[in-house]
């Protein structure tokens, strides 16, 4: 399922700082996220990163580049939209955009 995606400025800045190879891996992961953004247990590609009440934050790890894309699905009146929160190195424990 293709859904609308909004990118936070920090996400764009992070991706712009990556090498061309890593950018291509991020683009491929974003395509998969857009096609099926739900949790793996629901048949999607995301892994549950954090859950608070009715809100879930999901992530996709790009192991080859040590990058994790973290996002949240936001339900809207016109369908669904996924908000990409941030991308950072796997070892980066402090998400800057949250």
Sine and cosine of phi, psi and omega as CSV:
sin_phi,cos_phi,sin_psi,cos_psi,sin_omega,cos_omega
0.00,0.00,0.83,-0.56,0.04,-1.00
-1.00,0.05,0.77,-0.63,-0.01,-1.00
-0.78,-0.63,0.27,-0.96,0.03,-1.00
-0.94,0.34,0.57,-0.82,-0.01,-1.00
-0.78,-0.63,0.72,-0.69,0.12,-0.99
-0.89,-0.45,0.68,-0.73,-0.03,-1.00
-0.94,-0.33,0.74,-0.67,0.13,-0.99
-0.96,0.28,0.48,-0.88,-0.04,-1.00
-0.84,0.54,-0.64,0.77,0.01,-1.00
-0.88,0.47,-0.59,0.81,0.03,-1.00
-0.89,0.46,-0.74,0.67,-0.01,-1.00
-0.88,0.47,-0.69,0.72,0.02,-1.00
-0.88,0.47,-0.67,0.74,0.04,-1.00
-0.87,0.50,-0.76,0.65,-0.05,-1.00
-0.90,0.44,-0.62,0.78,0.02,-1.00
-0.89,0.45,-0.40,0.92,0.01,-1.00
-1.00,0.09,-0.16,0.99,-0.02,-1.00
-0.98,0.22,0.33,-0.95,0.11,-0.99
-0.94,0.35,0.28,-0.96,0.01,-1.00
-0.86,0.51,-0.62,0.78,0.02,-1.00
-0.88,0.47,-0.73,0.69,0.00,-1.00
-0.92,0.40,-0.59,0.80,0.06,-1.00
-0.87,0.49,-0.65,0.76,0.00,-1.00
-0.92,0.39,-0.57,0.82,0.07,-1.00
-0.92,0.39,-0.63,0.78,0.04,-1.00
-0.91,0.42,-0.70,0.72,0.02,-1.00
-0.86,0.52,-0.69,0.73,0.01,-1.00
-0.90,0.44,-0.65,0.76,0.02,-1.00
-0.91,0.41,-0.62,0.78,0.01,-1.00
-0.90,0.43,-0.58,0.81,0.06,-1.00
-0.89,0.46,-0.70,0.71,0.02,-1.00
-0.90,0.43,-0.64,0.77,0.02,-1.00
-0.90,0.44,-0.69,0.73,0.00,-1.00
-0.90,0.44,-0.58,0.81,-0.02,-1.00
-0.94,0.33,-0.61,0.79,-0.04,-1.00
-0.41,-0.91,1.00,0.09,-0.14,-0.99
-0.99,0.16,-0.05,1.00,-0.13,-0.99
-0.97,0.23,0.11,-0.99,0.02,-1.00
-0.89,0.45,0.45,-0.89,0.04,-1.00
-0.85,0.53,-0.58,0.81,0.00,-1.00
-0.92,0.39,-0.33,0.95,0.06,-1.00
-0.98,-0.21,0.21,0.98,0.04,-1.00
1.00,-0.01,0.14,0.99,-0.03,-1.00
-0.99,-0.12,-0.27,-0.96,-0.04,-1.00
-0.96,-0.29,-0.21,0.98,-0.10,-1.00
-0.99,0.12,0.50,-0.87,0.11,-0.99
-0.94,-0.34,0.69,-0.73,-0.02,-1.00
-0.90,0.44,0.87,-0.50,0.00,-1.00
-0.99,-0.15,-0.57,0.83,-0.04,-1.00
-0.30,-0.95,0.62,-0.79,0.04,-1.00
-0.71,-0.70,0.78,-0.62,-0.01,-1.00
-0.70,-0.72,0.96,-0.27,-0.04,-1.00
0.90,0.44,-0.84,-0.55,-0.01,-1.00
-1.00,-0.04,-0.05,1.00,-0.03,-1.00
-0.99,-0.15,0.68,-0.73,0.04,-1.00
-0.83,-0.55,0.67,-0.74,0.12,-0.99
-0.94,-0.34,0.80,-0.60,-0.09,-1.00
-0.93,-0.38,0.33,-0.94,0.04,-1.00
-0.60,-0.80,0.42,-0.91,0.11,-0.99
-0.77,-0.63,0.80,-0.61,-0.02,-1.00
-0.99,-0.15,0.74,-0.67,0.10,-0.99
-0.97,-0.25,1.00,-0.02,-0.13,-0.99
-0.88,0.48,-0.59,0.80,-0.06,-1.00
-0.90,0.44,-0.39,0.92,-0.04,-1.00
-0.88,-0.47,0.07,1.00,-0.06,-1.00
0.80,0.60,0.72,0.70,0.00,-1.00
-0.83,-0.55,0.62,-0.79,0.09,-1.00
-0.83,-0.56,0.78,-0.63,0.08,-1.00
-0.98,-0.19,0.83,-0.56,-0.04,-1.00
-0.91,-0.42,0.72,-0.70,-0.07,-1.00
-0.52,-0.85,0.26,-0.97,0.00,-1.00
-0.74,-0.67,0.69,-0.72,0.06,-1.00
-1.00,0.02,0.80,-0.60,0.01,-1.00
-0.91,-0.41,0.82,-0.57,0.03,-1.00
-0.98,0.18,0.75,-0.66,0.03,-1.00
-0.82,-0.58,0.18,-0.98,-0.05,-1.00
-0.90,0.43,-0.54,0.84,-0.06,-1.00
-1.00,-0.07,0.28,0.96,-0.02,-1.00
0.73,-0.69,-0.64,-0.77,0.00,-1.00
-0.85,-0.52,0.52,-0.85,0.12,-0.99
-0.68,-0.73,0.60,-0.80,0.02,-1.00
-0.97,-0.25,0.74,-0.67,0.06,-1.00
-0.98,-0.22,0.90,-0.45,0.07,-1.00
-0.98,0.21,0.86,-0.52,-0.09,-1.00
-1.00,0.05,-0.83,0.55,0.01,-1.00
-0.31,-0.95,0.28,-0.96,0.15,-0.99
-0.78,-0.63,0.74,-0.68,0.01,-1.00
-0.51,-0.86,0.19,-0.98,0.08,-1.00
-0.90,0.44,0.55,-0.84,-0.02,-1.00
-0.84,0.54,-0.57,0.82,-0.03,-1.00
-0.98,0.21,-0.16,0.99,0.01,-1.00
-0.98,0.19,0.96,-0.26,-0.10,-0.99
-0.99,0.12,-0.22,0.97,-0.05,-1.00
-0.93,-0.36,0.97,-0.23,0.05,-1.00
-0.94,0.35,0.83,-0.56,-0.06,-1.00
-0.96,0.27,-0.43,0.90,-0.16,-0.99
-0.99,-0.12,-0.03,1.00,-0.04,-1.00
-0.99,0.13,0.00,0.00,0.00,0.00
